[in-house]
Amino acid sequence: MEFVFRAVGDMSAAAHAPLVYVGDQLGLFRAMADGAPIDAATLAGRTNTDERYVREWLGSQAASGYVNYDGDGRYHLEPEQAVALTDESSPACVLGGYEILLAMTAVVPRLMEAFRTGEGIGWGEQDPRLFHGTARFFRPGYEASLVQEWLPALDGMVARLEAGAKVADIGCGFGHSTMIMAAAFPNSRFTGFDAHGPSVEAAEKATAGRGLADRLSFEVATAKTFTGIGYDLICYFDCLHDMGDPVGALAYARKALSADGMVMLVEPYGSDDVADNLNAVGRMFYSASTMICTPASKSEEVGLALGAQAGPARTREVAEQAGFTRFRQAAATPFNLIYELRP
């Protein structure tokens, strides 16, 4: 029965997750962000929604600990809850993750067939909410750590970026990581590359009007076809493990580096021993890897399928096979490991 109640708890969380997405998309959380007590009728009026649906939604959120019940039909958000559920500038924001969850459920029928056949599911074949949700999920962490912690952890790189460096961001997606770096280092030149055309279009649209056109551009290209040589820095943000041929991708990058260039490789946090990954973060990453990362890799040539929990030792092995002789962990967060690779 202990296990049954654990399973019921997991089912409750799974049933609640789509309603977090509903609350985000309809502005329900944002309408409660001031922390003042509010009832269903007032919240429905603020958000132009139906009071009866909102009342039931509030019950779900309160039972899940996402809002607080004050009695007499009134609810409120604590400041910590408001940050996580409304403030997309904060590294504590969780909204993108719920969008990813909905995209993951959409691929289940296709995934079951992939289990039987061993075939892959390309990134571009996933539910479109995955692309937007992934960008939302990772962007707050990049904004909080990329310029402030990760780049300074790379030996001498900040000084080079300030003086003027040539940078490639491989697998840039919606381009948030590329834009963050370009905004911080006006003397350097940045190009974001991604094999998914719609993501590159989204990146270009997001860049418009930001005053970065003189130093930032995006192109559709894979990790083994991107253009240019003499790069001082080549970045991979949470994407190398998704690639079919990560060894080939890094070998291609090695040839595109300048003589003293380096690779910044950002990968999901994971340990070499499976036993050390049996926690909440590992649970999330193993699950996402089963539904997104491994199918993406198996859809491409080689299909190495590193997985999101490859760990430092396996990652080092891939880098060394690609011809890199210097590999070190430069920084870490609860969700990411940041490596510096040099030829």
N, C-alpha and C positions, 0 to 999 in steps of 0.2 A: 504493500500500500504506500510505503514511502516513495517508491519509484512512480507509482500511479499519480500521486499528488505532484511529483516533480513534472511528470508529463502534462498534467492538467495546467500547471503553471506555465509551461512552454506553450501550450495551446492558447492559453489566455493572452500571452504576450503576442503570439502570432495573430490572433483575432483583433487585438488592439492596434497593431501596427498600421493597417490601412487607414484607421481613423485618425492617426497622427498626421498622415499625409492629407486627409480630408481637412483637418483643422488648419494645416499650413496653407493649402490651396485656397480655402475659403476665407482666410484671414481671421479665424476664430481665436487663435492664440494671440495674434497681434492686437486684437481688440481687448484682450485681457492683460496686456503687458504692463499697464500702469499699476497693477497689483490691487486695485480697489475691488471690493466684493461686488459680484454681479450675478443676476439671475438669468435664467434661460431666455425669458422674454426680452430683456434688455440687450443681451448678447445677440439674439436673433435680429433685433432691430438695428443694431450697429452694423451687422454684416449682411443685411438683406437676405436672411435665410429663414427657414421655417422653425418656429419655436419648439414644436414637438420633437423634431429631429435633434435640435440643439440640446434639449433637455436630456435626451437619451445619450447623446455624445458626451455631455458633461459627466454623466454617471460613469461612463466607460473611462474617461480621463481621471476621475477621482479615484475609482477603484484601482487604477494602475499607478497612482501616485504622481500623475503628470499635472494635475491641478488639485486644489485643496477645497474640501467641503466645509463651509462655515455653519451649516444648519439653516433652516428656513428657506431652502432652495437657492442659497447663494454660494458662490464659489470664488476663489481668487488664485492668482499665480504668485508664488514667491519669486524674489528677484533672480535666484539661481535657475529656477524653471523658465523664467522669461528669457534669460540670456540663451539657454540651450535651445529654446523653441522659437525664438524670434530674431535673435541678433546674429546675422550672417557674417558680421565682421569679427566675431569671437571664435577662437579655436575650440570653444566648448559647444558650438552649434552642432546639432545632430540631424538637422532636417534632411540633408542630402542622403543620409543613410536610409531613411524611410522611403525615399523615391527609388533608391537602388533595390530595396526589398520588393517593391511592387514589380519592378522589371524582372527580378529573379523568378517570381512566381509565374510570370508569363511564359518563361522558356521551359517549364517543367515537361510538357509533352514531348518537345523536341529533345530535351535532355535524356529522357528515358530511352528514346531510340538511340541516342548517341552511346549510352551505356551498353546497349546490345551490340552495336556495330563497331564501336571504337572510333567513329568519325568525330570530327570537330564541329564547332559552331563558331563562325567568325564573329569578331567584335561587331561588325556592321550588321550582322543578322539578329542581334539582340533587340529587345524592346527599346524604343527611342528614349524612354525615361531613364534608361541606364546611363546614357551619355550625359544628360543634364544632371542627374543625381550624383554621378561620380564627380563632376566638376564642382558641384555644391559641397560635397562631402570633404574633398581634399583642399579646396581653396582656403578655408579659414586657417588650417594648419600651415599652409605655405605662407600665408600673409603674416602669421605670427612667428615663423621660424626661419624661413628661407634666407632673407637678407640679414636678420638679426643673429642667427646662430649657425646655420648650415654652411653658407658661403665663407664666413670667417673661420670655420673649422678646417677649410681647405688651405693647405700651405701656400701662403702668398697670393691667393687668388683675389682677395678684395682689392689689394693695391693694383693688380693688373686690370681689374674691371674699372677701377676709378681712372686709371690712365688711358684705357681704351683697349678692349679685347674683342675678339670674335667668338661668338657663342652660338651653339646649336642646341635646341631643346627637342629631343627625339620623342615621339609619341606624346605631343603636347596637348592633345585633346582640344578643349575649348580655349587653351592658351593662357590660363591664369598664371601659371608659373612663369611663362615667358614674359608676360606683361609686368609682373611684379619685379622681375630683374631689370627689365628695360626702364621702368620708372625710377629705379634706384640708382642706375648707372648710365647717365646720359652720354658719356663718352664712348661707350661700347656699342656694338652692333649685335642684334639678336635675331635669329631665324627659328621659328617653330615649325617642325615637320610632323605630319601625322598622315597615316595611310587612309584615314576615314574622312572623305571629302566633306560631309555635312558638319563634322566637328571643326574643320579648318574654316568653313564658311562662318560658323558661329564665332570662332576666334577673331576673324577679320571684322565681323560686325561689332563685337565687343570692344575692339580696339579703336574703332572710328570715333573721332572727337576727343581722344585722350591726349593728343599732342605727342604721340610716340612714333609717328610715321617716318621720321628721319632716322630712326634706329631700330625699328621693329617690323618684321614681315613674317608671313606664314606661307607654307607651300605644302601641297599634297605629295607625300613621298613616304616610302617605307624606311625601316631602319637600315636597309641594305641598298637603298637607291637615293638617299638624300644627297643634295648637291653641295659642292664647296670643299675646300681643303684649308689647311692652316688654322684650324680652330684652336683657340686657347682653352676652351672649355666646351665639353659636350655633356649634356645632362640627360638623364633618364629618370623621370618621376613616376614611380609606382607602375612601371610598364614593362620592364625587361622580362619579368617572369611570365608575362602574357604572350611573349613572342615565340614563334615556332623554332627559331634558330637563334637563341641568345648568344651563343658562341660566335656565330657568323656576324651577328649584329655588332658585337663588341670588336671583332676583328676588323670590320669595315670602319668603325669609328676610330680605331687605332691608326689606320692609314690616313684618316682625315684630320688628325691632330697635328698641331705644330710640333716642332722638335721638343719643346718643353711643355706641351699641353697636357691636360688631365681630363678624366671623366669623373663626374659626380653621379653616383648611382644611388638613388633613393628607392628602397625596397620595404615592403611590409615588415614589421617587427616579427622576428621568429628566431627560435633557437635550433641548434643542430639536432638535439634529442627530442623526439616526438613527445616524450613525457613532460618536457618543460613547456610545451605549447598547449597543454590541456588545461586551459583557463578561458576566461570570457573573450579575450582578444583572439586567442587561437581558435576558439569555436567560431567566431565571426569570420576570420580569415580562411579557415579550412572550408567553411560552407560556401563562401563567395568564390573560393578557388575551384571548388567542385562545379559550380554553376556558371562561372564566367571565365576564370583565368585558364584552367586546364582545357576547356573546350576551345578557347581562342587559340591556344598554342597548337592543339591537335588539328586545327583547321589549316595550318600553314605548313610549309615544307620543313622537314626534319621532325617537327612536333615533339620537341624535347620535354615539354610540360614540366617546367621547374616547379610550378605551384607557388602559392603566396606564402608558404611556410618553408621555403627552401633552406633558410638559415645561412649564417656566415660562411661555414666551411664549404658548402656546395656552391655558394655564390663566388667564393674565392677560386674554386676549381674551374668554374666557367670562365672567369676573368683570365686565369693563367692559360687555359686552353686557347683563348683568343690572343695571346701574346703579351699580356700585361705582366710585368715583373714586380711591380710594387702595388700592394693592395693593403689598405688599412681602413678600419672603421673610424670615421672622423667624428661622428656625433650620433645621437640616438634620442628618440622620443618614445612615449608609451606605444606609439603606433608605427613608427618607422625606424629603420637603420640607414645611416648615411655613410657611404663608402667613397674613398678617394682611390682612383686607379690611375697609374702612370705606366707608360711603356717601359 
